[in-house]
Amino acid sequence: MITHYIYDEHRLYIRDASFPVGITPDNSTTTPPLPAKGGFGQVFSADGWSYVDLSTISLVPLADVQQEASTAVDSHAADTRLRFITDTKMQVDVYNMKAAEAEAYIAAGYPASGSKYPLLAAEASATGQTKRQLADSIVATRSAWMSILGQIEGIRIAAKAGITSAVDANAITGIKQQAFLDLDAL
């Protein structure tokens, strides 16, 4: 694969969407020898540095590549969360209310009366469980969910930090792809 790095007249890296982008050979430099002038950019390829008329190609600033990758990681993390939780209108709120009720019920010593715990009482009645069984199950499920959520968030934040500090499109793509693999493995 031929590697291309394009710089504008301000020596800012920009990526030409039509060029395959990769890592330069070990013995080369990615810094152009002279700034580009008058609508021309410098391209690094296997043949060395050359000038290209920027008006003839479609350019994508590195910041745009970074933003696109960060958005893709956020979206993939959101999709991963949906594998573990039902995300319908108010359902997350109901989960949180049930967890708060279950924790309060346990903290109160598993009282026989369910009047202070309407969500627990209703679900226990519907499922044939005791309020104690249900409360313990809800707290255990929430704990497992928080562990998964922490893993998802760690992968997402690490990928976005890597994307932000990456200096070329290949590195950004690699970071994004690794984040997708890590999220899919959960």
N, C-alpha and C positions, 0 to 999 in steps of 0.2 A: 504494500500500500504506500503510495506517495503521500508524504506529509506536507501540509500547507499551513503556514501561519501568515496572516495578513495584518499589517500595521497601517494605520492612517497617518496623515501628516503630523499628528501630535504624538506619534509613537505609542498609540493606544492599540491594544490587540483587538482585532475584529475578526470574525470568522465568516468566511464565504460559505453560504449554505450549500453551494454546489460542489465544493471541494471536499474530498474525504480528509478528515483531520486525524492526526495521530501523534505519536511521540517522535521527536527528532532523533537522528542517530547520535550515539554517545559523543562523537567527535565534532559535533556541530554546535552552533549557537542559535538561540531563538531570538536574539536581539538584532534587528536589521542594522547594517553598517551605516546607512545614511537615512535621514528622514525622507519620507515621500513628499512630493510637491505637486501642486496643481491637479488634483483629482486622481492622482496615481497612488497606489499602495504598493507595499513591498510584500512579496510572497516568498516564503522559504519552502523549498521542495528538495527532493533528492539531488537536483541539479544545482542547488545553492540559492542565493537571493536573486530575485528578478522583480521588475516593476510590472504592475498590472493596472489597466484603466479601470478605476472603481465604478465608473458609470456603466460598464458592460456586465457587471456581476451583481448578484444579490448578496448584500452584506448583513450579518447578524452580529450586533455588539455582544461581547462576552457577558455583559450584565444581563442581556436578554436570555442568553443560554442558561445562565445561573438562575434567573427568575423562573424560567420554564421548568427547569429541573426541580427547584424547590417546591413549586406548585404541584408537580407530579408526585413528589414524595409525600406532601401533605395529603393529597387525594388518595394515594395508595394506603397511607396510614389510616385514613378515615374508613376506607373499604375494609381494611383488616379489622378495625374495631367492630364493624357491622357483622363480622363472622361470629362475634361473641355476645352481641346484645341486640335486642329488637329496638329499632329506632323509629318508632311511630310517634305521632303527636302525643306529648305528655308522658310517654312510656318511661323515659329516663327519670322523670320526676316521680313517677309511681315507684320505680325501683328504689330511688333514694328515700322516699317516704317509708316504704316497707322495711328497708335496712335500718332506718332510724327507729322505727317502731320495734323491730326485732331486738336491736341493741338495748332499747329502753326496757323491754319486757325481760330480757336476760338480766339486766342490771337490777331490776326490781325483784329478782329471785323467782321468776317464772310463776307469777300469781295465777290463781285458778280463774279469777274473773277476767273476761276479755273485753270488758266495756271500754277500757282506755286504749285498746289495741284493735280498732275496727278492721284494719286491713288484714292483720294476722287472723282474727276470728273468722272473717269471711273466707279467706283462702284455706284455712285449716278445715273449715266446714265443707268447702267444695272439693277438697282433695282427700278427705278422710284422715288427715294427719292430726296429731295433737299440736297445740300451739307451740309447745316446747320443741317438738321435732322440726316444725316449720321455721321457728326462730333460729334454731341452730343451723339449719340448712341455708337460710337466707344469709346469715353472717358468714358461713363458710364460702358460699358462692361469691359474696361481695369480696372477701379476702382473695379468692382466686382471680376474680376480675381485676382487682387492683394490681395484682402481680402482673397479669397480662398487659394491663394498661401501662404500667411502668416500663415494661419491655418495649412496647410499641412506641411510647414517648421517647425512650432512650435512643432507639434506632432512628426515629424521625429527627430528633434534635442533632444527633451526631452527623447524620447525612447532610442536613442543612448547613451545619457549621463547615463541613468538608467542602460542600458545593460553594459556599461563600468564599473560602480561601483558595479554591482551585484556580489555576491560571490558564488552563486550556480546556477545550471542549471534550477531549477524550477523558481527562480526569473527571470532569463533571459527569459524563455519561457512565463511567465506571462506578462512581460513588452512588449515583441514582440506581443503577442496576443491582449493586450489592445491597442497597437498602431494600429494594423490591424482594430480592431473594431472602433476606433476613426476615422481612415481614411475612412473606409467604410460608416460611418455615415454622411460624408460631402456630 
